[in-house]
């Protein structure tokens, strides 16, 4: 989830306001940013700018806007999706204002422009943020797709005209990967090849927001004699909003799901939500035989045209096991990597964009620490300063001397029931509560030659009750972060480690814990 704030002369703006779904908690609540630190710091954003319409960038806006109360500026597609969310929550939509990419908008000392970049949803944009002293390019999510299916490729001349910029706040998601991410045009060609060989009913599951993929699936299905149907509320809403904006004028005619039972199996192609194993999504209901209008049977095929989001592996395995029990053939990225294209830039794309805009500095965001670290190494190899890897809650200053971390204000996210109720704080791992079992972590460490620290001896973990923690995986994560730590004292090391540890336990345990961290200098082990 994303919520970024930029301030200049006590005037603040927000960029994106996203959420995520906690599949690991009962009833899969929404997780949204916590605004408590803004109250503490006296920050009240005057405007909210949206880079694109993905849930991790807009999903929390309907929940948090009553506290923010500022105008929301978004491109037509993102604005349409936001309006639908506001209506569901009984909110008026007057605050949502449509802006066109390329036009300049002012907010206090800021001048802002949305600049088109290709991604896995139309109208994804970077945001050029200009003050009297600095020019910052906030990339949002992006890739350089030469054949995006919907929309035009990235305009190289537009980005070259920006050079040089003082800072790029840039997407790190695929920074460890060499080469270039696959084009949506290549996925469309793969679907054209694979679908004619499928027998029986075919269900293709993808992210509802990937309208280019939806269009490619529908076109490929029509060319091999199949009738197209959409399944899942998110899919129907996304396609409805996009068609209203003229994005899917060439989408083949759609068959209502209630009519699918009347069609011969070899004429059915369903585009469904649920590629991540979401229990309430259309694909899970089909796997369990609980869909009111369609039953899958032996000989049918299900194609996963999406990558597993880390953390969803068990849900997807459970879903695929249910499909296999029905005798359904499964095609996914493990056997057919050409069925999916990431929406994020690999190293070649990062290098190309930075060659265009010539940034002086980089702040690597998105992804996990290892992605940000890979992004930082790539930037430094290009002669770009990248002194910081930010964590959630960091307050960072950009001035003539560069980037400086001024303070940390980590806040646990808030949980929102999907079916009513307002945000409530999800008490962080450091909170003391009788409902949150304590977790004691003692780390004997030694400074390494050059930089970083090393853990000496076994991992010392203790808790009064059994916690579902993979200690081997946690040990690997801990060793990686210790090796990258820059603090020269145990106090500084603690300050670097704690935010990451809080995030790790928040993500990997099924309930919050109260973390008690003890660092002490170890004696070197002798051979």
N, C-alpha and C positions, 0 to 999 in steps of 0.2 A: 504494500500500500504506500502511497506517496502523498506527502504534504510538505511543501517547501516554502520558506518565507524569505523574502529579500527586503532589507530595510536600508534607507538612506535618509539622513537628517530627520530621524524619528517618523518617517513615512514608510509604512510597510505594505507590501503586496504578497499574496499567496499564489502559488503555482501548483495546481492539481489538488485533489482531495479524494483519495482512493480508499478502498477497503479490500479485505480478503475474507474468505470463508474458512473458518476453523473446522475442517472435516474431522479433526481428532477429538472434538468435544461433543457432548450430547446435544442433539438437535442442530448441530452445525451452525452455531451463531455467526453473525457477521463480526469482524474485528475492524474497528475504526480508530483513527488517531485520537490521542488524548490531548485536549487543549489546555490542560491545567497550567502548563509552563507559560503559555501565552498570557494567562491572567496574572501569574506571578511576575512576569517581566513587563507587564503593561503594554503588550503588543496587541493591537487591534487592526487587522489588515483592512485596507480601504477598498481592495478589489481582489477577486479570485480569477485567475486565468487558467484555462484548461488546455493542455497540449493535445489530447485525443480522448476518444470515448471508451477506452478499456476500463473495466470495473476497478482495477487497482489505481486508476487515476481520477475516476468520477464517482465511484460507488458510495462514498461516505458523504457526498455533498448534501443529499436530502436529509441526512441525520444531523449534520453539524452546521448547516447554514443558519438555523434559528439562533445559534450562538454567534456565528460570524456576522450575519446581517448585512453583508456587503454585496455589490453587484457581481455577477458571475459572467465572464466573457468566454465564449466558446465558438468554435466553427459550427456550421449548420448541423452536421450529423451529431456531434457531441451535445449541442444544445437541444436537439430533438430527443435524445436519450435522457438528458437531464429533466426535461419537461415531463416525460412519462414517469420518472421517479418522483418528482415533486407532486404530481397529481395523485399518485398512489398514497403519498403521505399526507394528503390534504393541504399541501402548501400552495400558495399563489406562485405563479411563474414569472411575475414582472421583473424579478431580479436577474433572470437569465437573458442575456443579450448576445445576439449573433454578431460575430466579427468575421471579416473576410481575410484570409491569408494575404500578407504583403502590405496591408494598410497599417499606418502608424497610429498608436493610441497613447495618450498621456495619462499618468496618474502621479500627481505631485512632481517630484524631481525625475521620475522615470518616464522614458519613452520606450514603448514595446511594439514589436512586430512579430506576428506569427509567420513562420517560414516553412513551406511544405517540405516534408521528408517522407519517404516511403516506409511503411511498417505493415503489420498484419491487420490493419483496419484503415479504411479511407480517412483522409483529412488529418492524418497525424502530422504534427508540426513541431519544429523547434521554436524557441522563444528567444528573440534577441532583446536583451534588457540593457538599456543605455542610461547612464547618469552623466552629469557634467564631467565626471572624472574617469568612468570605466565603461567598457563594452563587454557584456557577458553573453555567451551563447549557452542557453539551457536546452540541451538536445531533446529531452524527453526520450521516448523509445523510438528506435529508427534502424534502418538498414539501407544499403544502396542496391535497390532492385531494378535491374535493367528492363524487366518485363513484369510489372506489378499486377497485370490483368485489369484492375480498376485503377484509374488515375494515370498520371504521367510519371516517368522516372524523375529522379532528383535533378534539378537544374544546377549543373556545375557552375555556370557563370554567376548565378545568384549568390552562391556561397563564396566563390572567389572574390566577389565584390565586397564581402564583409571583412576581409583580411586587412590588418591583423586584429585579432580580438584579445582582450586582456585575460579572459578566463573562459574555458569550456567546462561546464558542469555536465559530465558525459556518461552515457550508458555503458556499463561494464559487463553486462550479462554474458556476452560471448567473448570477452577479451582473452581468455586462455586459448581460444580456438584459432589455429592458423587458417589462412585462405580467406574465402568469401562465402557468405551464407547463400543457401540455395534460393533461386528465384521462384516466385509464385508461378511464373510461366512454365518452369520445369515440372512443378507439381501437376499443373494442368495436363501436360503431355503424358505424365505417368498415369494419371487417371484415365486418359483416353486409351492407353495400352492395356490397363488391367481390367477395366469394367467389362469389356466384351467377353472375357474368359470366366466371369462369375456366373454361377447358376442359381436358380431359385430367387428368392427375394434378396435384395441387397440393401443393407443399412450402412450409411457412411456417417461417422460421427466426427465432428470438428467443433472448434470454438464458434459460437454463434456470431461473434464480432468479426470473424474473418470472412467478410463478404466476398472477397475475391475467391476464396476457397469454395464458398457456397455456390457462386456462379460457375466455377470450373466443374464442380461435381454435377450440377444440373445440366450443363452443356454436354458433358461426357455421357451422362445417362441418357439424355434425349437422342444422342447420335447412335446409341446401341439399342434403341427401341423401347426404352423404359419411360414410365410416367413418374413424375417427380412430386414428392410430398414432403412437407416440413413437419417435424415433430419436436415439441418442447416449447414452452412459453417464451423462453429467452430468444430462441431462434425465430419464432413468429414475430415477436416484438421488434427485433433487430431488422429483419427483412422488411417489415411494415414501415418502419421509420426510413430505411434506406430507399425503398421504392417511392415513398412520398417526396424524396429529394431528387429523384431521377437517376439514382445509381444503378438500379437493376431493371432498366427498361427492357433489356433483352433476356430477362429471366424467362425460361419456358413456362407455359401454363402449369399451375399447381393443382394437384388433386387433394381434396380434403381427406384427412386421416380416416374419417368415418366411412369413406368409400373404398379404402384400400382392400377390404375383404372381398370385394366383387371383382378384383382384377386377377388375372393369372399371375402366379408368382414371378415368372420371368419378365413381367412388365412392371414390376414394382421397384422403385428406388426411393428410399427414405433418407433424408438428411436430418440427423438427430443430434440433440445435445447429450452430454453425459460421457464424454471421452475421458474424464478424470475419475470415473467411478462414483460420481455423486449419487447417493442413495435415492434421491427424489427425482432424478433426471429421467428423461424418456428412455435412454438405453438400459438403465438399471431395471426399469419396469418391464421392458421387453425381455430381459434376461430372466426375470422372475415370473414371466407369464402373467403379469398384472396389468398389461395395457388393455384398455377397453376396446380398441379398434383393430389390433394386429397381433397375431401370434407368430413367433418364429419357429421353424422346424428344421429337422435334419436336411442338409443340402443348401440351406440359406447361407449368406455370407455377411459378415460385419467387417467393415474397413475402419480402422482407427487412423484418421488423417490429422493427428495431433500428437505432440510430444507429451510424455508424462511429466507433470510438474513435480519437482522433488517434494516428497512427503505424501504423495498420492499413490505410491506404488502398491501398497497393500489393498487399497480400495479398487484399483484397476485389476489386480490379480484376482480379487474376489469376483469382480464383474465378469472377467474373461472365463473364470472357472464355471460360472453359471451359464454362459453362452456355450461353452464346450459340452456341458451336460445335455444341452438341447441338440447337439450334433451340428452346431453352426461352425462354419469355417471362419477363421480369424486372420486378417491381414493387418499388420501394424508395422511400426517403424523398425522393429528389431529385424524383420525379414525384408522389409521394403522401405529403406530410408528415404526413397524418393517420394513417399507419400506425404511428407511434411517438410515445410520450410520454416526455419526460425525467423522471427521478426526482428532479430537483433544483430548488430554488426560483429563480424569476426575481425581478425587482426588486419587483413588487407583493406577492409572498408574503413576501419579506424584510421589507418595510415593515410588513406586517400582523402578522407574528409579533413584531417588535420593539415594535410598538404594544401588544401584549398583555403582554409580559414586562418592558418598560421597562428595558433593560440600561443600566448606567452606562458600560460599556466593551465593546469588541469586539476579539477576536483572530481575524482572517480566515484560515481554513485551507481546504484542498482546492483543486484546480485549479492553475493556473499563476499566475505573479506578476501578470499582467494581470487575472486574475479576482479575486485578492486585493485589488489596487489599486482595482478597480471597487467591490468590497464595502466597502472602507474609505471611499471617497468617499461612497457611499450612506449609511453609518452617520454620518459627520460631518455630512451634510446633515440628519440626523434629530436632531442634538445629542448623538450618542453618541461618546465618546472612542475613537479607534482609532489609537494612536501607533505600532504596530508591524505589520510584515508579516513573519511568521516564516518561517524556512527550516529544512530538515531539520537536526537536531542542535542547534538553539537551546535554551538553558536560560534560561527567562523567569521573573522573579519578579513576583508580584502582592502588593502590600502597600497600606497606607493612602495611599501617595503615587501609586499607579497601577501600570502595567506597565513593567518594565525588562528589557532583554536583558542577562543577567549574563555569559554566555559562549556560545561556539559549539563544538560537538563534532561536526563533520560526519564521517560514516563512510560509506565506500562500501558498498553493499548486498552481501549474500552470494548466491551462485548455488547452486541445488540441482538436480541432475539429476532430471528427472521420473520416471525409471525406476530409482531407487535412488541411494544415496550420501547423505552428510550435507552440511550447508551449508559452503561454502568462500568466503572473502572474494573479492569481485570488486574487484581493486585499483583504487582511484580514479584519476581523471585526474592527481592530483598525485603519485602514487606513482612512484618511480624504479625502473624495471625494464627490462632489456634487451628484454623481450617487448613493452613498451609504447613505441611510437615517441614521441619528444618533439614537442610542438607549441608553437611560439614565437608569442606574440601580443603585439604592441607597439601601444599605444594612445596617440596624441597627443590630449589632451583639454584643454578649457577650461571653467571654471565658467560656468554660464548666469546671466543676471540673475534674481534671485528664488531659484530652487532648481534643483538638478540640474546635470548636466554635458553637454557636447556633444563629439562626436568630430570632429576636424579632419582633413580629408584622407582618403585611401583606407585601407581595412582592411589592416593589415600582419600577414599570417599566413605562417608558414614551417614546413615539416615535411620530414624526409628522405625521406618516401615519400608517395605520393598518398593522401589521405584522402577518404572519401565525404561531404564537407561542402558543403552548399549555402551558399555565401558570401553571396549576396544575402539569404537568409532569416536567416542568422546576423547579418548587419549590421543588419537591421531589428530583430531581438531585442535586439541590443546597444544600439542607439540608444534604444529604448524604456526599457531598464533604466538607462542613463546619465541620461536625462531625469528619472527618478524618484528617483535616488540622493540621499540626504540628507547624505552625508559632505562636510565642508568642506575636507578636505585630501586629498592623493593617498593617504596611508596609510589614512585612513578610507574613501576610495572603494575602494581595493583590498580592504579587509575586507568591504565590502558586495558587491562584484562576484564575488569568488572562489567563494563557495558556489553562486551561480546558474550561473556558468560550468561548474563541475564537474558540476552536474546536467544542463546543456545538452549537454555533450559525452558524458556517460554515456547520454543518451537518443537522440542523433542520430548517433553514430558506431558502427560495427560492432565496434570493439574499443577498449579503454581507451587513453588517451594520457597522457603525462607533461606536464602543462601548465606552461609558463614564461611568466608574465605580467609585462610591463613597462609601467608607466604613466609618462608624462612630460608636462609642461606644454608645450602647443603655442603657437606664435605665431598670433595671429588672422589669418585670411585676409583680404587686401584685395580690394576690388572691382576 
